[in-house]
Amino acid sequence: MPISTGYYRFAPALNKEGNKIRRDGSTTDWWLIIECDREIGRYYRHLYEESRHHAVQTREPLWGTHISVVRGEEPPYKNLWANCEGETVEFNYDTEAEIYDGYVVLPVYSDVLLDYRESLGLSREPAYPLHLTVGNTI
C-alpha cells in the first residue's frame, strides 16, 4: 500500500479570490482537507480513464488531489480547530479507484487523521470513509 504526505488546509477557498460560499449556499468554514501531490491525482485519473477505454473523462477536483477529513461538520471542540494548518501528515492509500457521487476516489488509511477528528469531538469515522479525491466525472 503506497504512503504519501499532504498538508492540512482548514476552510479552503473555492477560488483564487478566496470565496468560501458553495453553490448550495453553505460555506467551507467547517471543512478540513489534506492537500496532496497533484501528480498522484494525474496518474490515477489516467489509469481510471485507461481502464474504461477512455469512454469516461475525468477532471482534476476543485481543490486538486485531496483528502476530505471534515466535510462541513462543526466540531464541538473549536479550540483545536486549525491548530495544525500547513503541517504535514502521512497517510496510506489503496490503489483501486472507486466512484463516489461522481468523484474518483482512493480509500485512505490514517490513524492520525481519525485521531484528529476525534480530538475535535467528531465521530472517529466520517460519514463517508477517508478517501483521496483524484478526479471527478461531473
Kinemage of the C-alpha trace (Angstrom):
@kinemage 1
@onewidth
@group {chain A} dominant
@subgroup {mainchain}
@vectorlist {calphas} color= white
{ca met a 1} P 0.000 0.000 0.000
{ca pro a 2} L 1.547 3.348 -1.029
{ca ile a 3} L 2.410 6.036 1.523
{ca ser a 4} L 2.276 9.755 0.829
{ca thr a 5} L 2.077 13.046 2.673
{ca gly a 6} L -0.103 16.125 2.445
{ca tyr a 7} L -0.760 19.458 4.133
{ca tyr a 8} L -3.608 20.372 6.489
{ca arg a 9} L -5.883 23.049 4.941
{ca phe a 10} L -8.753 24.401 7.005
{ca ala a 11} L -11.757 26.185 5.472
{ca pro a 12} L -10.240 26.032 1.984
{ca ala a 13} L -11.224 28.701 -0.511
{ca leu a 14} L -13.174 27.692 -3.592
{ca asn a 15} L -11.318 30.025 -5.945
{ca lys a 16} L -8.309 32.345 -6.174
{ca glu a 17} L -10.356 35.255 -4.818
{ca gly a 18} L -10.843 33.382 -1.535
{ca asn a 19} L -14.585 32.723 -1.885
{ca lys a 20} L -15.868 30.151 0.611
{ca ile a 21} L -19.560 30.165 -0.389
{ca arg a 22} L -20.594 26.885 -2.025
{ca arg a 23} L -23.197 26.514 -4.780
{ca asp a 24} L -25.689 25.161 -2.232
{ca gly a 25} L -25.287 28.342 -0.124
{ca ser a 26} L -23.257 26.709 2.656
{ca thr a 27} L -19.620 27.608 3.304
{ca thr a 28} L -16.336 25.757 3.599
{ca asp a 29} L -15.852 27.141 7.130
{ca trp a 30} L -16.022 23.678 8.732
{ca trp a 31} L -14.125 21.777 6.076
{ca leu a 32} L -10.703 20.241 6.549
{ca ile a 33} L -8.846 18.806 3.614
{ca ile a 34} L -5.367 17.439 3.228
{ca glu a 35} L -3.765 18.972 0.148
{ca cys a 36} L -1.845 16.220 -1.648
{ca asp a 37} L 0.553 15.809 -4.544
{ca arg a 38} L -1.285 16.704 -7.760
{ca glu a 39} L 0.789 14.162 -9.696
{ca ile a 40} L -0.845 11.336 -7.741
{ca gly a 41} L -4.202 12.557 -8.994
{ca arg a 42} L -2.984 12.966 -12.553
{ca tyr a 43} L -1.596 9.421 -12.554
{ca tyr a 44} L -4.752 7.789 -11.150
{ca arg a 45} L -7.067 9.816 -13.418
{ca his a 46} L -5.051 8.498 -16.353
{ca leu a 47} L -5.294 4.900 -15.091
{ca tyr a 48} L -9.018 5.285 -14.446
{ca glu a 49} L -9.675 6.600 -17.962
{ca glu a 50} L -7.492 3.860 -19.494
{ca ser a 51} L -9.391 1.172 -17.586
{ca arg a 52} L -12.611 2.470 -19.147
{ca his a 53} L -11.103 2.689 -22.651
{ca his a 54} L -11.352 6.499 -22.452
{ca ala a 55} L -15.159 6.287 -22.506
{ca val a 56} L -15.133 8.327 -19.268
{ca gln a 57} L -13.383 11.682 -18.989
{ca thr a 58} L -12.169 12.924 -15.618
{ca arg a 59} L -11.084 16.341 -14.398
{ca glu a 60} L -8.936 17.497 -11.538
{ca pro a 61} L -11.019 18.253 -8.436
{ca leu a 62} L -11.582 21.890 -7.462
{ca trp a 63} L -9.128 21.585 -4.550
{ca gly a 64} L -6.719 19.445 -6.522
{ca thr a 65} L -5.847 15.992 -5.224
{ca his a 66} L -7.014 15.998 -1.612
{ca ile a 67} L -8.334 14.013 1.327
{ca ser a 68} L -11.640 15.111 2.802
{ca val a 69} L -11.281 14.821 6.591
{ca val a 70} L -14.072 17.099 7.853
{ca arg a 71} L -16.905 17.850 5.449
{ca gly a 72} L -18.988 20.677 6.853
{ca glu a 73} L -19.225 19.274 10.397
{ca glu a 74} L -18.992 21.975 13.056
{ca pro a 75} L -16.787 20.488 15.783
{ca pro a 76} L -17.768 20.618 19.454
{ca tyr a 77} L -14.142 21.443 20.435
{ca lys a 78} L -13.444 24.502 18.295
{ca asn a 79} L -10.350 25.471 20.320
{ca leu a 80} L -8.421 22.746 18.456
{ca trp a 81} L -9.694 23.773 15.011
{ca ala a 82} L -6.910 24.791 12.610
{ca asn a 83} L -4.155 24.268 15.194
{ca cys a 84} L -2.118 22.318 12.616
{ca glu a 85} L -2.764 24.453 9.491
{ca gly a 86} L 0.008 23.880 6.948
{ca glu a 87} L 1.613 20.986 8.818
{ca thr a 88} L 2.277 17.727 7.001
{ca val a 89} L 0.631 14.400 7.670
{ca glu a 90} L 1.449 10.944 6.356
{ca phe a 91} L -1.202 8.541 5.087
{ca asn a 92} L -1.584 5.226 3.261
{ca tyr a 93} L -3.905 4.776 0.332
{ca asp a 94} L -5.331 1.972 -1.737
{ca thr a 95} L -4.685 1.968 -5.485
{ca glu a 96} L -8.121 0.657 -6.530
{ca ala a 97} L -10.220 3.630 -7.628
{ca glu a 98} L -13.864 3.866 -6.597
{ca ile a 99} L -16.620 6.229 -7.725
{ca tyr a 100} L -18.383 8.240 -5.040
{ca asp a 101} L -21.069 10.695 -6.105
{ca gly a 102} L -19.293 11.375 -9.420
{ca tyr a 103} L -15.802 11.614 -7.900
{ca val a 104} L -12.927 9.201 -8.487
{ca val a 105} L -11.516 8.351 -5.064
{ca leu a 106} L -8.952 6.058 -3.475
{ca pro a 107} L -9.541 4.720 0.067
{ca val a 108} L -7.212 6.313 2.661
{ca tyr a 109} L -5.940 4.909 5.945
{ca ser a 110} L -4.599 7.236 8.627
{ca asp a 111} L -4.982 6.878 12.380
{ca val a 112} L -3.514 10.388 12.739
{ca leu a 113} L -6.385 11.924 10.744
{ca leu a 114} L -9.012 9.854 12.552
{ca asp a 115} L -7.446 10.795 15.907
{ca tyr a 116} L -7.661 14.481 14.915
{ca arg a 117} L -11.369 14.125 14.080
{ca glu a 118} L -11.875 12.525 17.477
{ca ser a 119} L -9.929 15.305 19.250
{ca leu a 120} L -12.349 17.833 17.692
{ca gly a 121} L -15.253 15.934 19.254
{ca leu a 122} L -16.401 14.473 15.931
{ca ser a 123} L -17.069 10.802 15.348
{ca arg a 124} L -13.847 8.987 14.600
{ca glu a 125} L -15.163 7.739 11.263
{ca pro a 126} L -16.641 10.297 8.862
{ca ala a 127} L -19.989 9.590 7.164
{ca tyr a 128} L -18.074 8.586 4.049
{ca pro a 129} L -14.731 6.938 4.965
{ca leu a 130} L -11.468 8.805 4.416
{ca his a 131} L -10.635 8.999 0.745
{ca leu a 132} L -8.195 10.654 -1.623
{ca thr a 133} L -10.184 12.529 -4.259
{ca val a 134} L -8.227 12.333 -7.511
{ca gly a 135} L -10.802 13.382 -10.096
{ca asn a 136} L -14.397 13.971 -10.978
{ca thr a 137} L -16.609 12.817 -13.787
{ca ile a 138} L -19.213 15.550 -13.353
